[in-house]
Amino acid sequence: MSDTPPESPDFDAMTRDIAEVPAVEVIVTVAVNLMSAAAVKLGLSEEGEKYKDLDEARKLITGLAGLLDASATEISSFHAAPLRDGLKSLQLAFREASLVPDEPGQGPGEKYTGPVYG
């Protein structure tokens, strides 16, 4: 066993790294992470049903919709359009996965996007 303590993270370097990243990239990265997590919770990953949890998926989709709604004027349509398309796909997948689908306008994130129809 080694007597040397584990190295602590270099927070100064991490701060410098994040300072160099444009805000749009941070927003898009967070949105993509929310989309990926929601897809897994919807059972759309290779593992399928193993990680399916619609309650968790609802939270993630709503968070994604809120982020996109709040940042719409801050990110260009170049970035926003594919994210909105992905959000709509997740909302539709949620509706399909639900045993009792929400009423239009009541699904995850629909308070931000309005009702989502196939």
C-alpha positions in Angstrom: 0.0 0.0 0.0 1.3 3.4 -0.9 1.8 6.1 1.7 1.3 8.9 -0.8 -2.1 10.6 -0.6 -4.3 10.7 -3.7 -3.9 13.8 -5.8 -6.6 16.3 -5.4 -8.3 17.7 -8.6 -6.7 20.8 -10.1 -9.7 23.1 -9.6 -7.8 26.1 -11.1 -7.2 24.2 -14.3 -10.8 23.0 -14.4 -12.0 26.6 -13.9 -9.7 27.8 -16.7 -11.0 25.0 -19.0 -14.7 25.9 -18.4 -14.0 29.6 -18.8 -12.9 28.9 -22.4 -16.1 27.2 -23.3 -18.8 29.4 -24.9 -22.2 29.4 -23.1 -23.9 28.0 -26.2 -21.8 24.9 -26.0 -22.5 24.4 -22.3 -26.2 24.8 -22.9 -26.2 22.3 -25.8 -24.1 19.8 -23.9 -26.5 19.9 -20.9 -29.4 19.5 -23.3 -27.9 16.5 -25.0 -27.1 14.9 -21.6 -30.8 15.4 -20.6 -31.9 14.0 -23.9 -29.7 10.9 -23.5 -30.8 10.3 -19.9 -34.4 10.7 -20.9 -34.0 8.2 -23.7 -32.5 5.6 -21.3 -35.3 6.2 -18.8 -37.9 5.7 -21.6 -36.4 2.3 -22.3 -34.9 3.3 -25.7 -31.3 2.1 -24.9 -29.9 -1.2 -25.8 -30.8 -2.4 -22.3 -34.4 -1.5 -23.0 -36.7 -2.3 -20.1 -33.9 -2.7 -17.6 -33.6 1.1 -17.0 -37.1 2.1 -17.9 -38.6 4.5 -15.4 -41.3 6.8 -16.8 -41.4 9.0 -13.6 -37.7 9.8 -14.0 -38.2 10.3 -17.8 -40.9 12.8 -17.2 -38.6 14.9 -14.9 -35.8 14.8 -17.4 -38.0 15.7 -20.4 -39.6 18.6 -18.4 -36.1 19.8 -17.4 -35.0 19.7 -21.0 -38.1 21.6 -22.2 -37.6 24.3 -19.5 -33.9 24.6 -20.5 -34.8 25.0 -24.2 -37.6 27.4 -23.5 -35.4 29.6 -21.3 -32.4 29.6 -23.6 -34.3 30.0 -26.9 -33.2 33.6 -27.3 -29.7 32.8 -26.3 -28.8 30.0 -28.7 -29.2 30.2 -32.4 -31.8 28.3 -34.3 -28.9 26.3 -35.8 -28.5 24.8 -32.3 -32.1 25.0 -31.1 -33.9 23.4 -34.0 -32.4 19.9 -33.6 -32.8 20.1 -29.9 -36.4 20.9 -30.2 -36.9 18.0 -32.7 -35.2 15.7 -30.2 -37.4 17.0 -27.4 -40.6 16.4 -29.5 -39.4 12.8 -30.3 -38.9 12.2 -26.6 -42.3 13.6 -25.7 -43.9 11.4 -28.3 -42.0 8.3 -27.1 -43.2 9.1 -23.6 -46.8 9.2 -24.8 -46.4 5.9 -26.5 -44.7 4.3 -23.5 -47.4 5.4 -21.1 -50.1 2.9 -20.2 -52.5 5.9 -19.7 -51.3 8.8 -21.9 -51.5 12.3 -20.5 -54.1 14.6 -22.0 -52.7 16.9 -24.7 -50.9 19.7 -23.0 -50.3 17.8 -19.8 -47.4 15.6 -20.9 -43.8 16.1 -19.8 -42.6 19.5 -20.8 -45.8 20.5 -22.6 -46.3 23.5 -20.3 -43.2 24.9 -22.1 -43.8 23.5 -25.6 -47.6 23.4 -25.9 -49.4 20.1 -26.8 -47.4 17.6 -28.8 -49.1 15.5 -31.4 -47.7 12.8 -33.6 
